[in-house]
């Protein structure tokens, strides 16, 4: 197992191959200063590259365990970013020039995610933080409104539309939001950083906006055929809005049997075929997930 550690004294990333017992600088990588490690997706590392003499922060990625790094680009220009996040369906979001851009191919290509291309320019004076919920597909953006007030918005559909979270954040003496976590009770918890010390913070609970049912998979819209099946099974579903669709399959004992990230799908009817060559006879349960919503059902494999 490889482990990574930022170094405040060396212009590099330290890497450990023995669960943190020993740390070394990768032999082929000593020049690029990595100021912050974000996360990894499918063995791809995402990090922040801080250029001291230019006072610029670039978003970079590595596909070879941190030996070499590549700066991400949008419209032919290197992305200058203060924050990046991911969601459960592995959409990536970056703050870029006071706007939010999205990638669903591990940073190879990017697009402005809001349907209203001027949304952040007309609603935010400054976009400072973005948070992705890795247990759902919710995305939160925090910053200063045009009126210079604290503003927090949430998206249920991979950044295409945004809703205000109604909470008077301006009554709290805080300098930034450090973390956001969503619960199953439709509440989110904010870890607010107070004052000028690193030790002062509070946890603040607020409800998530309602009225987002139009973003769900349409009720009773998932069907499966044939059922019983032997070679393969086709799962059909109907989306009322575009989104990234993940299909999970479990055995009758509740053990994972397969997980399929089908990618970004358009509104309307879609389908996905699951090959059953590795599935023994028995009853299986599936969950179709999109934009934080789930519809489940079952099917039978008979060989």
Secondary structure, DSSP 8 states (H G I E B T S, - for coil): --EEEE-SSSSSEEEESSTTS--EE-TT--SS-EEEEEEEETTEEEEEEEETTTTEEEEEEESSTTSS-EE-EETTEE-B-S-EEE-TT--EEEEETTEEEEESSTTSS-EE--SSTTHHHHHEEEEEEEEE-TTSS-EEEEEEETTS-EEEEEESSTTSS-EE----GGGS-EEEEEEEEE-TTSEEEEEEEESSSTT-EEEEEEE-----GGGSB-TT--EEESSSBSSEEEEEEEESS-EEEEEEEEETTS-EEEEEEEEEE-SEEEEEEEE-TT--SEEEEEEEEETTEEEEEEEEE--
